[in-house]
């Protein structure tokens, strides 16, 4: 009954006031103008931005370890897994954008509408754990980058990194486009650094292209399968699905079937291009690791610090290590920005509780800061690496709790009307959801209980 009322009231874009609800990210909701009569390119440019905020989660420090391990151990063989992971991500993020555009609800709000209060509360707790785990990875990754580049002790790096809440507060006060611009600039920095690294690494392109062709060895070799599942399991970040369904609503598109169809079209292009850049960066990390470490016999380089220190002697110049460190710093800082938004979205969406962004960020930062400070103080670099791995396991566990509701909602004609997933997309989406669930459970088993 609630769903039918909401569907009827939000159809013209004014339903939130009549339904007594709040739009997602109310302070920036429909704040960016989309020209009604403009060229195709101008409209695309108006919609571009959210996809890049989403792409950040696909290149955060938590992904680097699996890419480095895959390249150093097995050369270019696991490039096919990187490609598959990003194709799945493109599908799921397009569904997330469609949910937000069509229903006017972000994924967290849609879950609160559909499920009972206890279930919604459970999903919120799981999502908060995932965001805290992701925040932990960003905190540690940035601290490691500061240590590698400037020699700042890890403990001080962790504490200093926690203060970036001020950057987020400043950007949110200035406007959403400023945040998008900074994120795109940082992504460009990461991509530029690895483009130069690729040129210096001089990989054999014929071997690289073969790596994008799936190999049966990935399944038959237990060690390779472990890394492959790690790449798949850590690629799609659960909070990105909540994030994307909300930030696409920052565009003021026409609230008609034709307007929504056009918005879905441009939002999908935006996220696909952005995730294509994420694919390039993840593949570049693996290719550089394969060309520099695997070819020189330095297999098993999964530690970010080891990779940084080995790049100078193996690539013949200190600039290689510096570029690697700069890219890591940009990746960690970028993830911080989007983590803030995701935290705000899930809290407001699941609980209907509005909190000042800086206070929300401070709470999330403290949740991640306490274990990071304790482990860094007691165990140093080895401890932070283990904590980084643990954060990825937590993310893997939570992922299915976001993917299954997303596929369910976007396949439901009662919620989506004419925009409900067609049969092929529905089957493909459920297959991807099941694959992610099975692989993440298997990854958890191998990581925690040592299944092999």
Secondary structure, DSSP 8 states (H G I E B T S, - for coil): -HHHHHHHHSTTS-HHHHHT---TTTTTTT-EE--SS--HHHHHHHHTTHHHHHHGGGSSHHHHHHHHHHHHHHTTTTHHHHHHHHHHHHHHHHHHHHHHHHHS--HHHHHHHHS-HHHHHHHHHHHHHHHHHHHHHHHHHHHHHHHHHH---HHHHHHHHGGGHHHHHHHHHH-HHHHHHHHHHHHHHHHHHHHHHHHHHT--HHHHHHHTS--THHHH-HHHHHHHHHHHHHHS-HHHHHHHHHHGGGEE--SSHHHHHHHHHHHHHHHHHHHHHHHHHHHHHHHHHHHHTGGGT------HHHHHHHHHHHHTSHHHHHHHHHHHHHHHHHHHHHHHHHHHHHHHHHH-----HHHHHHHHHHHHHHHHHHHHHHHHHHHHHHHHHHHHHHHHHHHHHHHHHHHHHHT-HHHHGGGS--HHHHHHHHHHHHHHHHHHHHHHHHHHS---
